[in-house]
Amino acid sequence: MALTDTYDFDLLKNEAEQLVLHELEIQLEAQQEEICRCNECIVDMAAVALNTVKPLYRFSLLGSQYAAQAMNEQAYADSVQQAVSQAIAKVSENPAHD
């Protein structure tokens, strides 16, 4: 029997995902140069950034408090900003399409 048949993994959340998407939105709005904003490029940017930052998974109320504490640390915020910036540059230089 598979674990997913017995347990509810829909309750498992990566708080870093929301932070990366928010930061991606901020940085794309501030960009002066032309950057492809098609679905494939935007999702690629998010994926590249998420593969770089430390994940912040949570399940319980206590877990959400831990995640909130980590999100408020300046070093984590800086790592998200840097990861998103690098992801935008990487995908812009090498888009998965023509």
N, C-alpha and C positions, 0 to 999 in steps of 0.2 A: 504494500500500500504506500502511495506517495504521501509525503508530508502535507502537500497542498490539499489532499483529500481530507485530512484530519484537522489541520490548523488554518487559521485565518491570517494569511500574510498581507491582506489588504490594509491591515492596521499598522504595518511597518512603513515608516516614512523617512525619507532622506531630506532633512531640512536644508541641506546645502543646495538642493535643486532649486528651491524658491529663491534663495539668495543669488544664485548664479543667473537665473532668469531675470531677476530684478536688475542686477548689475549689467547684464547684457543689454537690456532695454535702455538704461541710462547711458551707457557708452555708445550705443548705436545712434541715439538721439543727438549726442554731442559730436559725432563724427562729421567732419567737413568734407572728407573725400567720398567719392562714390564707392559704395560697398553693396554687393549683391544682397538683397533681402528676400530672396526666394525661400520657400519653406525648407528646402534641402540645406541651404547654406546656414540659415539660422539654427536649425536643429543640429547641424554639424558643429557650429560654434559652441552651442550649449554642451554637447557631448564631449568635445575636446576639453572645455573648461572643467566639466564635472570629473573627468578622468584625471585631472591635475590636483584639485582641491581635496582636502581631507573630508571624507563623508561624515555626516552628522545624522545617523539613523536614530530614530526613536520609536518607541512602541507605547509607552505608558506616560502618565502624567509626570512622573519623576524623570523619565527620559526627555520629555519636552522641556523641563526645567534645565536639565543638563545642556540640551541643545541650545536653548536661549542664552545660557551663560556663555557658551563657547562662541555663539554668533556675535555677542557683544564685545568680544576681545578684539582689540585693534589689529593684532597680528593675523587673526583669521580673516577679518575684513580686508586687510591688505592682500592676503593670499588670494582671495576671491577676485579682487580688482585686477591683480596681476594675471591671474589665470584667464580671465575673460578678455583682457587686452591682448594677450598672446594668442588666444583662440581666434579672435577676430582677425588678427594679422595672418595667422597660419591658414585659415580657411579662405580669406580674401586672396592670398597669394596662390593658393592651390585649390580652387573650387572643384567639387566632384562632378561638375558639368562643364559644357563648352562655354 
